[in-house]
Amino acid sequence: MWDVIVLGAGAAGLMCAIEAGRRGRRVLVLDHAKAPGEKIRISGGGRCNFTNLQIAPERFLSQNPRFALSALRRYTQRDFIARIDRAGIAWHEKTLGQLFCDGSARQVVDMLLRDLAEAGGELRLGVSVRAVRPGFEVETDQGVLKAASVVVATGGKSIPKMGASGMGYQIAEAFGLPVIEPRPGLVPLTFTDAQLDGMKALAGVSVQARVGVKGAKIVFEEGMLFTHRGLSGPSILQISSYWREGQEITVDLALGRDLGAEAQAARAERGARELANALDLPDKLARAITERAGLSGKLAIQSKAALQRLSDATHRWHLTPAGTEGWRTAEVTLGGVDTTALDAKTMQARAVPGLYFIGEVVDVTGWLGGYNFQWAWSSGWAAGQAV
């Protein structure tokens, strides 16, 4: 009989197990994978974007955006940075408050495993959980285990090649907890063949862009990448979490500039050039913009109305994605266990004492850039103080 069984050896699960172990609980962590913390290991290009200096509640998506406040305020990014510092892991800020290890993400995994061992927790890998029954009997492919409390830290459905599944949602529903329908988040956007005809030549071109959903207040100003299937890059991944099927997105392809005014001012020096060649843009992009604006000929012959069309095609590009690349490339899962069923301070199911849900399995999803790791650390820490 265990005091606590944690399902999932990812960021949230390991954090919770460590904290519970430090409080004297007899803790067992189960995971179907052959190695723990695989999402940590591959994150940030192998350097682990472990948190963000700019953590704020409005940068998390949920049916109840205020739910995350308690955990995020009680265990902050500064608290985790202090943990990283104590472990002697060197780090740096990259952009927009994003913190990365100077070395390998493996250092973070090793830190957590070391802390788990020192806290007296046990880790068993290669164990598949089949069900959790009332009384907290955990049925696995290696037999039935019993515990006073169970913490579900099984993650979402993103990155299925790493074994992601809907097990956490099945456990929630088996105990009568509501689940907000999961969908892919932080994912590239795709377009129909007809839409791609004007974009295929741009595959591989990247720009700093401003991207928003038409009619919404939120916009992101980061890199954007043209791909063979559509659009990707940080700005697109960010807006994908807010986009819904059928909605139009707006794109500014020359952030911080006014291409129409620049072209007007360049007439004296570059008037004899073809319009696309006179623009200070990557050649493929310049040609695509002028074609979309229906313009051709030399810069000198372009009317004021023509340059306005050029500006609109550059700074106010409206397009409607056909969909997303789906779970295969999604970095996170939107939706999950409904927060109305959970206690924000402890992460315990209100109607099922002893059953906890933490991390990505919960309907709390952060922006790109370390926000989801911080939710994992904070929610895992919160549950670890209560189990």
C-alpha positions as CSV (number, residue, x, y, z in Angstrom):
1,M,0.0,0.0,0.0
2,W,1.5,3.3,-1.2
3,D,0.7,6.7,0.3
4,V,0.8,8.2,-3.2
5,I,0.9,6.8,-6.7
6,V,1.8,9.3,-9.4
7,L,0.9,8.4,-13.0
8,G,3.4,10.0,-15.3
9,A,7.1,10.7,-15.0
10,G,7.1,14.0,-16.8
11,A,7.7,17.5,-15.4
12,A,4.5,17.7,-13.3
13,G,4.6,14.2,-12.1
14,L,8.2,14.2,-10.9
15,M,7.7,17.6,-9.3
16,C,4.7,16.3,-7.3
17,A,6.5,13.1,-6.3
18,I,9.5,15.0,-5.0
19,E,7.4,17.4,-2.9
20,A,5.3,14.5,-1.5
21,G,8.4,12.5,-0.7
22,R,9.9,15.4,1.1
23,R,6.9,15.5,3.3
24,G,7.4,11.9,4.3
25,R,5.0,10.2,2.0
26,R,5.7,6.8,0.5
27,V,5.6,7.6,-3.2
28,L,5.6,5.5,-6.4
29,V,5.9,7.1,-9.9
30,L,4.7,5.0,-12.8
31,D,5.3,5.6,-16.5
32,H,4.9,3.5,-19.6
33,A,8.0,5.0,-21.3
34,K,11.4,3.5,-21.1
35,A,12.9,6.8,-19.9
36,P,11.6,9.6,-17.7
37,G,11.1,13.2,-18.6
38,E,11.3,12.7,-22.3
39,K,9.4,16.0,-23.1
40,I,11.8,17.8,-20.9
41,R,14.8,16.2,-22.7
42,I,13.6,17.2,-26.2
43,S,12.3,20.6,-25.4
44,G,14.0,23.8,-26.5
45,G,16.1,22.1,-29.1
46,G,17.6,19.9,-26.3
47,R,18.3,22.8,-24.0
48,C,14.9,22.9,-22.2
49,N,13.0,26.2,-22.1
50,F,12.3,25.5,-18.4
51,T,10.3,28.6,-17.5
52,N,9.7,32.3,-18.5
53,L,10.4,35.5,-16.6
54,Q,7.1,37.0,-17.7
55,I,4.7,34.5,-16.2
56,A,1.2,36.1,-16.0
57,P,-2.3,34.5,-15.7
58,E,-3.5,36.1,-18.9
59,R,-0.9,34.1,-20.8
60,F,-2.7,30.8,-20.0
61,L,-5.8,29.6,-21.8
62,S,-8.6,27.9,-19.9
63,Q,-12.4,27.9,-19.5
64,N,-11.5,29.5,-16.2
65,P,-8.4,31.6,-16.7
66,R,-8.2,32.4,-13.0
67,F,-7.8,28.8,-11.9
68,A,-4.1,28.7,-12.5
69,L,-3.5,31.8,-10.3
70,S,-3.2,30.0,-7.0
71,A,-0.5,27.5,-8.0
72,L,1.4,30.0,-10.1
73,R,1.6,32.5,-7.3
74,R,2.5,30.0,-4.6
75,Y,5.3,28.4,-6.7
76,T,6.7,31.0,-9.1
77,Q,9.2,31.0,-11.9
78,R,11.7,32.5,-9.4
79,D,11.2,29.5,-7.1
80,F,12.1,27.1,-9.9
81,I,15.0,29.3,-11.1
82,A,16.4,29.0,-7.5
83,R,16.0,25.3,-7.7
84,I,18.0,25.3,-11.0
85,D,20.7,27.5,-9.4
86,R,21.0,25.2,-6.4
87,A,21.6,22.3,-8.7
88,G,24.4,24.2,-10.4
89,I,22.7,24.3,-13.8
90,A,23.8,27.3,-15.9
91,W,21.1,29.1,-17.9
92,H,20.5,32.1,-20.0
93,E,17.6,34.3,-21.2
94,K,17.0,33.9,-25.0
95,T,14.1,36.2,-26.0
96,L,10.8,37.4,-24.5
97,G,11.8,36.1,-21.0
98,Q,12.4,32.5,-22.2
99,L,15.0,30.7,-20.0
100,F,17.1,27.9,-21.4
101,C,19.9,25.7,-20.0
102,D,23.4,26.6,-21.2
103,G,24.0,22.9,-21.6
104,S,21.7,20.0,-22.0
105,A,18.1,19.6,-21.0
106,R,19.2,16.3,-19.6
107,Q,20.6,18.3,-16.6
108,V,17.0,19.2,-15.6
109,V,15.9,15.6,-15.9
110,D,18.9,14.4,-13.8
111,M,18.1,17.1,-11.2
112,L,14.6,15.9,-10.8
113,L,15.6,12.2,-10.6
114,R,18.2,13.0,-8.0
115,D,15.7,15.0,-6.0
116,L,13.2,12.1,-6.3
117,A,15.7,9.5,-5.0
118,E,16.8,11.8,-2.1
119,A,13.1,12.3,-1.2
120,G,12.7,8.5,-1.0
121,G,10.4,8.2,-4.0
122,E,10.4,5.1,-6.3
123,L,10.2,5.2,-10.1
124,R,9.0,2.3,-12.2
125,L,9.3,2.6,-16.0
126,G,7.8,0.5,-18.7
127,V,4.6,0.1,-16.8
128,S,1.3,0.6,-18.6
129,V,-1.7,1.7,-16.6
130,R,-5.0,0.2,-17.7
131,A,-7.4,1.7,-15.2
132,V,-7.8,3.4,-11.8
133,R,-10.7,2.0,-9.8
134,P,-12.5,3.4,-6.7
135,G,-10.5,2.8,-3.5
136,F,-7.5,3.7,-5.7
137,E,-6.6,0.4,-7.1
138,V,-4.3,1.1,-10.0
139,E,-4.5,-1.7,-12.6
140,T,-1.4,-2.1,-14.6
141,D,0.0,-4.7,-17.1
142,Q,2.2,-5.9,-14.2
143,G,-0.5,-6.3,-11.6
144,V,-2.7,-4.2,-9.3
145,L,-1.2,-1.6,-7.0
146,K,-3.1,0.2,-4.1
147,A,-2.6,3.7,-2.8
148,A,-4.3,6.2,-0.4
149,S,-4.0,8.9,-3.1
150,V,-3.5,8.9,-6.9
151,V,-2.1,11.8,-8.9
152,V,-2.8,11.9,-12.6
153,A,0.1,13.5,-14.5
154,T,-0.3,11.7,-17.7
155,G,-0.1,14.8,-20.0
156,G,-2.3,15.4,-23.0
157,K,-2.5,14.0,-26.5
158,S,0.3,16.1,-28.1
159,I,3.4,14.4,-29.6
160,P,1.8,10.9,-30.0
161,K,5.1,9.4,-31.2
162,M,6.3,9.7,-27.6
163,G,3.4,7.7,-26.4
164,A,0.9,10.5,-25.6
165,S,-2.6,9.2,-25.0
166,G,-6.0,10.1,-23.6
167,M,-5.5,7.9,-20.5
168,G,-5.8,10.9,-18.1
169,Y,-9.2,11.9,-19.6
170,Q,-10.5,8.4,-19.3
171,I,-9.6,8.2,-15.6
172,A,-11.3,11.6,-15.0
173,E,-14.5,10.5,-16.8
174,A,-14.5,7.1,-15.0
175,F,-14.8,9.1,-11.8
176,G,-17.5,11.3,-13.2
177,L,-15.3,14.4,-13.8
178,P,-16.1,16.6,-16.8
179,V,-13.5,17.0,-19.6
180,I,-13.2,19.9,-22.0
181,E,-12.7,18.4,-25.4
182,P,-8.9,18.3,-26.1
183,R,-7.6,19.9,-29.2
184,P,-4.1,20.5,-30.6
185,G,-2.3,23.7,-29.4
186,L,0.9,25.5,-30.5
187,V,0.6,23.9,-33.9
188,P,1.3,24.9,-37.5
189,L,-1.6,26.1,-39.6
190,T,-2.5,24.4,-42.9
191,F,-4.3,25.6,-46.1
192,T,-6.1,24.2,-49.1
193,D,-4.3,23.4,-52.3
194,A,-5.8,26.5,-53.9
195,Q,-4.5,28.7,-51.1
196,L,-1.1,27.0,-51.2
197,D,-0.7,27.8,-54.9
198,G,0.4,31.3,-54.1
199,M,2.5,30.2,-51.1
200,K,4.4,27.2,-52.2
201,A,7.3,29.2,-53.7
202,L,7.8,30.8,-50.3
203,A,8.5,27.5,-48.5
204,G,11.5,28.1,-46.2
205,V,11.2,31.9,-46.1
206,S,11.0,33.3,-42.6
207,V,10.0,36.9,-41.5
208,Q,9.3,38.8,-38.3
209,A,5.5,39.1,-38.4
210,R,2.5,40.3,-36.5
211,V,-0.3,37.7,-36.4
212,G,-3.8,37.9,-35.0
213,V,-7.2,36.3,-35.3
214,K,-9.6,38.7,-37.0
215,G,-11.9,40.4,-34.4
216,A,-9.8,39.3,-31.4
217,K,-7.6,41.5,-29.3
218,I,-4.6,39.2,-29.0
219,V,-1.7,39.5,-31.5
220,F,1.8,38.0,-31.5
221,E,4.9,39.6,-32.9
222,E,7.4,36.9,-33.5
223,G,9.0,34.9,-36.3
224,M,6.8,33.3,-39.0
225,L,7.9,30.5,-41.4
226,F,6.3,29.5,-44.7
227,T,6.2,25.7,-45.2
228,H,5.0,23.3,-47.9
229,R,1.8,22.8,-46.0
230,G,1.1,26.4,-44.8
231,L,2.5,28.6,-42.0
232,S,4.6,27.9,-38.9
233,G,7.0,29.6,-36.6
234,P,6.5,31.1,-33.1
235,S,3.9,33.7,-34.1
236,I,1.7,31.1,-35.9
237,L,2.1,28.5,-33.1
238,Q,1.0,31.1,-30.6
239,I,-2.1,32.3,-32.5
240,S,-3.1,28.7,-33.3
241,S,-4.1,28.2,-29.7
242,Y,-6.7,31.1,-30.1
243,W,-7.8,30.2,-33.7
244,R,-11.0,28.2,-34.4
245,E,-12.0,26.5,-37.6
246,G,-13.4,29.0,-40.1
247,Q,-11.9,32.0,-38.5
248,E,-9.7,34.4,-40.5
249,I,-6.2,35.4,-39.4
250,T,-4.5,38.7,-40.2
251,V,-0.7,38.8,-40.9
252,D,1.7,41.8,-41.1
253,L,4.6,40.5,-43.2
254,A,6.9,43.5,-42.5
255,L,6.7,44.2,-38.8
256,G,7.5,47.7,-37.8
257,R,7.6,49.1,-41.3
258,D,5.3,50.9,-43.8
259,L,6.2,49.3,-47.1
260,G,3.9,51.7,-49.1
261,A,5.6,54.8,-47.7
262,E,9.0,53.2,-48.2
263,A,8.2,52.5,-51.8
264,Q,7.0,56.1,-52.3
265,A,10.2,57.5,-50.8
266,A,12.3,55.2,-52.9
267,R,11.0,56.4,-56.2
268,A,13.9,58.9,-56.8
269,E,16.6,56.3,-56.3
270,R,14.9,53.1,-57.5
271,G,12.1,54.3,-59.8
272,A,13.6,52.5,-62.8
273,R,13.6,49.1,-61.1
274,E,10.8,46.6,-61.3
275,L,8.6,47.0,-58.2
276,A,9.4,43.7,-56.6
277,N,13.1,44.4,-57.0
278,A,12.8,47.8,-55.5
279,L,11.4,46.5,-52.2
280,D,13.7,45.8,-49.3
281,L,12.3,42.2,-48.8
282,P,13.4,38.7,-49.6
283,D,13.1,38.3,-53.4
284,K,10.5,35.5,-53.2
285,L,8.4,37.3,-50.7
286,A,8.5,40.6,-52.6
287,R,7.3,38.8,-55.8
288,A,4.5,37.0,-53.9
289,I,3.3,40.3,-52.3
290,T,3.3,42.2,-55.6
291,E,1.4,39.4,-57.4
292,R,-1.2,39.2,-54.6
293,A,-1.6,43.0,-54.9
294,G,-2.1,42.6,-58.7
295,L,0.9,44.9,-59.4
296,S,3.7,44.8,-62.0
297,G,6.0,47.2,-63.8
298,K,8.5,49.7,-62.6
299,L,8.3,51.4,-59.2
300,A,8.1,54.9,-60.9
301,I,4.8,54.1,-62.7
302,Q,2.9,52.9,-59.5
303,S,0.0,55.2,-58.6
304,K,-0.8,56.2,-55.0
305,A,-3.7,53.6,-55.1
306,A,-1.3,50.9,-56.3
307,L,1.1,51.6,-53.4
308,Q,-1.8,51.4,-51.0
309,R,-2.7,48.0,-52.4
310,L,1.0,47.0,-51.9
311,S,0.8,48.2,-48.3
312,D,-2.5,46.3,-47.7
313,A,-1.0,43.1,-49.2
314,T,2.0,43.4,-46.9
315,H,0.6,44.6,-43.6
316,R,-3.0,43.5,-43.8
317,W,-2.9,40.0,-45.3
318,H,-6.2,38.2,-44.6
319,L,-6.4,34.5,-45.0
320,T,-8.5,31.6,-43.6
321,P,-6.6,28.4,-42.6
322,A,-8.1,25.1,-43.6
323,G,-6.9,23.5,-40.3
324,T,-3.9,22.6,-38.3
325,E,-1.2,19.9,-38.6
326,G,-3.0,18.2,-35.7
327,W,-1.6,16.1,-32.8
328,R,1.5,15.0,-34.8
329,T,3.2,18.3,-34.5
330,A,1.2,20.0,-31.7
331,E,3.4,21.0,-28.8
332,V,0.6,21.1,-26.2
333,T,-3.0,20.1,-25.6
334,L,-5.7,22.6,-25.2
335,G,-8.7,21.6,-23.1
336,G,-8.6,18.7,-20.6
337,V,-10.0,18.0,-17.1
338,D,-12.5,20.8,-16.4
339,T,-11.1,23.1,-13.7
340,T,-14.5,23.5,-12.1
341,A,-14.1,19.9,-10.8
342,L,-10.7,20.7,-9.2
343,D,-9.6,22.6,-6.1
344,A,-7.3,25.3,-7.3
345,K,-5.1,25.2,-4.2
346,T,-4.5,21.5,-4.0
347,M,-5.4,20.2,-7.6
348,Q,-7.6,17.6,-5.9
349,A,-10.9,16.5,-7.5
350,R,-13.6,18.1,-5.4
351,A,-15.9,15.1,-5.6
352,V,-13.2,12.4,-5.2
353,P,-10.9,13.0,-2.2
354,G,-7.5,11.6,-2.8
355,L,-7.6,12.0,-6.6
356,Y,-5.5,14.7,-8.1
357,F,-4.9,16.1,-11.7
358,I,-1.8,18.2,-12.6
359,G,0.0,19.5,-15.6
360,E,-1.1,19.2,-19.2
361,V,-4.0,16.9,-18.5
362,V,-5.8,19.8,-16.9
363,D,-7.6,22.5,-18.9
364,V,-4.8,25.0,-18.5
365,T,-2.5,25.7,-21.4
366,G,0.3,28.3,-21.6
367,W,1.9,30.3,-24.3
368,L,4.9,29.1,-26.2
369,G,8.2,29.9,-24.3
370,G,8.4,28.0,-21.0
371,Y,4.9,28.8,-19.8
372,N,3.7,25.2,-19.9
373,F,6.7,24.0,-18.0
374,Q,6.0,26.5,-15.3
375,W,2.4,25.3,-15.0
376,A,3.8,21.8,-14.6
377,W,6.2,22.8,-11.9
378,S,3.6,25.0,-10.1
379,S,0.7,22.5,-10.3
380,G,3.0,19.6,-9.4
381,W,4.3,21.5,-6.4
382,A,0.8,22.4,-5.2
383,A,-0.4,18.8,-5.3
384,G,2.8,17.7,-3.6
385,Q,1.9,19.9,-0.6
386,A,-1.5,18.2,-0.3
387,V,-1.3,14.5,-1.1
